[in-house]
């Protein structure tokens, strides 16, 4: 069959860019609203960049913006004693002091696998995004569960919003059970301090993802010796990790310091927000999971069989994503995103 361009169909006047891909010739229009559509002989349309909202009546993820690029972000200083390991970026703003890490004077045994942003524009932007995320988490009101001044050790919690008008503590093990929903969100609103006892653990079950756990702390958070903690801590004041404590997630403070002591901070694969391709027969929806699609988070590609009828697709994720390329190969549409 001869390959030829498909006539432009209902492309709005505000579309600014055209891209052609030669494989069952298609034309992609990129609009001002961040939507892409691709028209082909088999009638496929793609729309992108819509944060995923679970069909269940649950909490939506907290959007971290550029603060999500940091494993550690402080307002005043970041200090480390001993062989702390930080996987990811580390930053501070409006302060500039970072001590105890190799690669920045006066040096130290601590290591950072990413970039250190000490008082620069990148850290400044991230702090602005952190404030937005902090206020979002603090402002949630959907069906809160009262845990005022509670010790959550020994408990198993379902997804939802947990609110303490005072402090919150963990002594022993706290289990967060997503109940089979990988997009389940846990938000903890803590008016005062968060403290864990030595050797305490946050354990995930039922498909719970570190990416969807948020601890909004009105003052300061302290993780006790050898604590194993999971999730993103958004503290108004300071965060301290005692000797040997580990954090799978992020330590983000708005105003004060992040203080470390021979700790390990990682952003595991589970911190990457889930990416799901959803489809609908019409642009307005409703959208459901696209049949047969697969996601490769390492290469940031989505593969979905070419449909025999017009379909609209959206990338659903807790973080904003942009489609950077679309190709057709072996009866599949291959979408690259960033």
C-alpha positions in Angstrom: 0.0 0.0 0.0 1.3 3.4 -0.9 2.4 5.5 2.1 1.2 9.1 1.9 0.5 11.9 4.3 -2.9 11.9 5.9 -4.8 15.2 5.5 -4.8 17.4 8.5 -8.0 16.7 10.4 -9.5 19.1 13.1 -6.1 20.4 14.1 -6.8 23.5 16.3 -5.4 26.8 15.2 -3.2 27.0 18.2 -1.1 24.0 17.3 2.5 25.1 16.9 4.5 22.2 15.7 4.1 19.2 13.3 6.1 16.0 13.2 5.9 13.3 10.6 6.7 9.6 11.1 7.0 7.4 8.1 5.6 4.0 8.9 1.9 3.9 7.9 2.5 7.6 7.5 1.3 9.6 10.5 1.3 13.2 11.5 1.6 14.3 15.1 0.3 17.7 16.3 1.6 19.2 19.5 -0.7 21.7 21.0 -0.3 24.5 23.5 -2.1 22.5 26.2 0.5 19.7 26.1 -1.7 17.2 24.2 -0.4 15.1 21.3 -2.6 13.3 18.8 -1.4 11.0 16.0 -3.6 10.2 13.0 -2.9 7.1 10.9 -4.6 4.8 8.5 -5.7 2.6 11.4 -7.0 5.6 13.3 -4.9 5.9 16.4 -4.9 9.1 18.6 -2.6 9.8 21.6 -3.1 12.3 24.3 -0.6 12.9 27.1 0.5 14.6 30.3 -2.5 14.0 32.6 -1.6 13.1 36.2 -3.2 9.8 37.2 -6.3 10.0 39.4 -7.3 6.7 40.7 -10.9 5.7 40.0 -11.3 4.9 43.7 -12.2 7.6 46.1 -8.7 7.9 47.6 -6.0 10.5 48.0 -4.2 11.9 44.9 -0.4 11.9 45.0 1.4 15.0 46.2 3.1 16.7 43.3 6.8 17.4 44.3 7.8 19.2 41.2 11.6 19.7 40.9 11.9 18.9 44.7 11.4 15.3 43.6 14.8 15.3 42.0 16.4 15.6 45.4 17.1 12.8 47.9 18.1 15.5 50.5 17.0 19.2 50.4 17.5 21.6 53.3 16.7 25.2 54.0 19.8 26.2 56.0 22.5 23.4 56.1 23.2 19.8 55.3 25.7 18.2 57.6 27.0 14.6 57.8 29.1 12.6 60.2 30.6 9.3 59.1 30.1 7.4 55.9 26.7 8.6 54.8 25.6 7.6 51.3 23.1 9.6 49.4 21.8 8.2 46.1 20.5 11.2 44.1 20.9 14.9 44.3 21.5 16.9 47.5 20.8 20.6 47.9 20.4 23.6 50.2 18.8 27.0 49.8 18.6 29.8 51.1 21.6 28.5 53.1 24.7 27.4 51.3 26.6 25.1 53.8 27.1 21.4 53.0 29.6 19.6 55.2 30.9 16.0 55.6 30.8 15.0 51.9 33.5 14.3 49.4 33.7 16.7 46.5 32.8 19.8 48.5 35.2 21.6 50.9 36.2 20.7 53.5 35.4 17.2 52.3 34.5 14.2 54.3 33.7 10.5 54.1 30.1 11.0 52.9 29.3 10.4 49.3 26.6 11.8 47.0 25.9 9.9 43.7 24.1 12.8 42.2 24.8 16.5 42.1 25.3 18.8 45.1 23.4 22.1 44.7 24.7 24.4 47.5 22.7 27.6 47.4 22.3 27.7 43.6 19.3 28.4 41.4 18.4 24.8 41.0 18.0 24.4 44.8 16.1 27.7 45.0 13.6 26.4 42.5 13.3 23.1 44.3 12.6 24.9 47.5 9.8 26.8 45.9 8.3 23.5 44.7 8.8 22.0 48.1 6.7 24.7 49.7 4.0 24.1 47.2 4.1 20.4 47.9 4.2 20.9 51.7 1.1 23.2 51.6 -0.7 20.7 49.4 -0.1 17.8 51.8 -0.9 20.0 54.8 -4.2 21.1 53.2 -5.7 17.7 52.4 -9.1 17.2 54.0 -10.5 14.0 52.4 -11.7 11.6 55.1 -8.9 12.1 57.7 -8.3 9.5 60.3 -7.4 10.9 63.7 -4.1 9.7 65.1 -3.3 12.7 67.4 -0.3 12.0 69.6 -0.4 8.4 68.6 2.4 5.8 68.5 1.8 3.8 65.3 4.1 1.0 66.2 2.5 -2.4 65.8 -0.3 -1.2 63.6 -1.2 -2.0 60.0 -2.8 0.9 58.1 -4.8 1.1 54.9 -4.3 3.9 52.3 -5.7 7.2 53.3 -5.1 10.5 55.1 -3.9 10.3 58.8 -4.0 13.5 60.8 -2.3 14.3 64.1 -3.0 17.6 65.8 0.1 17.0 67.9 3.0 14.6 67.6 3.4 11.2 65.9 5.7 8.4 67.0 6.7 4.9 65.7 8.0 2.4 68.1 8.6 -1.0 66.5 7.1 -1.9 63.1 4.5 0.1 61.2 3.0 -1.7 58.2 1.4 0.3 55.3 -0.9 -2.1 53.3 -1.9 -0.9 49.8 -4.4 -3.8 49.7 -3.4 -4.7 46.1 -3.5 -1.2 44.7 -0.1 0.0 43.5 -1.4 3.5 43.2 -2.6 3.7 46.7 -1.6 6.9 48.5 -0.7 7.4 52.2 -0.5 10.9 53.6 0.4 11.7 57.2 -0.3 15.2 58.5 1.6 15.9 61.7 1.2 19.3 63.3 4.2 19.0 65.5 7.1 16.4 65.5 7.7 12.9 64.0 9.9 10.6 66.0 10.9 7.0 65.6 12.4 4.8 68.3 15.7 2.9 67.7 15.3 -0.1 65.4 11.8 0.9 64.2 10.7 0.0 60.7 8.1 1.1 58.2 7.1 -2.0 56.2 5.3 -1.9 52.9 2.8 -4.6 51.9 0.0 -5.2 49.4 1.9 -3.4 46.5 2.5 -0.2 48.4 4.9 2.2 46.7 7.4 4.4 48.4 6.6 7.0 45.8 3.1 7.4 47.3 3.9 7.8 50.9 4.2 11.4 52.3 5.0 12.6 55.8 4.1 16.3 56.3 5.7 17.4 59.5 4.8 20.7 61.1 8.1 21.1 63.0 10.9 18.5 62.9 11.4 14.8 62.2 13.9 12.5 64.0 14.6 9.0 62.9 16.2 6.9 65.7 19.3 4.7 65.5 19.0 2.0 62.8 15.5 3.0 61.9 14.4 1.7 58.5 12.0 4.4 57.1 10.1 4.8 53.9 8.5 7.7 52.1 9.0 11.4 51.5 9.4 13.5 54.6 8.3 17.1 54.0 9.3 19.0 57.2 8.8 22.6 57.9 11.8 22.9 60.2 14.5 20.1 60.4 15.2 16.4 59.8 17.7 14.4 61.7 18.8 10.8 61.1 20.5 9.1 64.0 23.5 6.7 63.5 22.7 3.9 61.0 19.2 5.0 60.2 18.2 4.3 56.5 15.7 6.2 54.4 14.1 4.9 51.2 12.6 8.1 50.0 13.5 11.8 50.5 14.4 14.1 53.4 13.1 17.6 52.4 13.1 20.5 54.8 11.8 24.0 54.1 13.6 26.1 56.7 16.1 24.2 58.8 18.8 21.7 58.5 19.1 18.0 57.5 21.5 16.3 59.9 23.0 12.9 59.0 25.2 10.3 60.8 26.4 7.3 58.8 23.1 6.9 57.0 22.0 5.5 53.7 19.4 7.4 51.7 18.2 5.9 48.5 15.5 6.4 45.9 14.6 2.9 45.0 12.8 1.8 41.8 9.6 1.9 43.8 10.1 5.7 44.2 9.5 6.1 40.4 5.9 7.0 40.1 3.8 4.4 38.3 3.3 5.0 34.6 0.1 3.7 33.1 -1.3 4.0 29.5 -5.1 4.6 29.5 -7.3 4.8 26.5 -10.8 5.8 25.4 -12.8 5.8 22.2 -13.5 9.6 22.4 -11.2 12.4 23.7 -13.5 13.2 26.6 -13.3 9.6 27.9 -14.0 7.7 30.1 -10.4 6.3 30.1 -9.5 2.8 31.1 -6.2 0.9 31.2 -5.0 0.3 27.6 -5.1 -3.3 26.7 -1.8 -5.1 26.1 0.5 -2.1 26.9 3.8 -2.6 28.6 6.1 0.0 30.3 9.9 -0.1 30.4 10.9 2.4 33.1 14.6 2.0 32.4 14.3 3.1 28.7 11.2 5.2 29.4 9.1 3.6 26.6 5.6 2.3 26.4 4.6 -0.3 23.8 1.0 -0.8 22.8 -0.6 -2.8 19.9 -1.9 -0.7 17.1 -5.7 -0.4 17.4 -8.0 -1.1 14.5 -10.2 1.8 15.5 -9.7 5.4 16.6 -8.4 5.4 20.2 -7.2 8.2 22.4 -4.4 7.5 24.8 -3.1 9.3 27.9 0.0 8.6 30.0 -1.3 8.5 33.6 1.3 9.2 36.3 1.7 10.9 39.6 4.4 13.1 38.0 4.2 15.3 34.8 5.5 13.4 31.8 6.1 14.5 28.2 6.0 12.3 25.1 9.3 12.9 23.2 8.9 10.5 20.3 6.4 8.1 18.7 7.2 5.3 16.3 5.5 2.3 14.8 7.2 -1.0 14.8 6.0 -4.5 14.2 2.3 -3.7 14.7 3.0 -1.8 17.9 3.1 1.9 18.7 6.3 2.7 20.7 6.0 5.9 22.8 9.0 7.4 24.4 8.4 9.7 27.3 10.4 11.9 29.7 
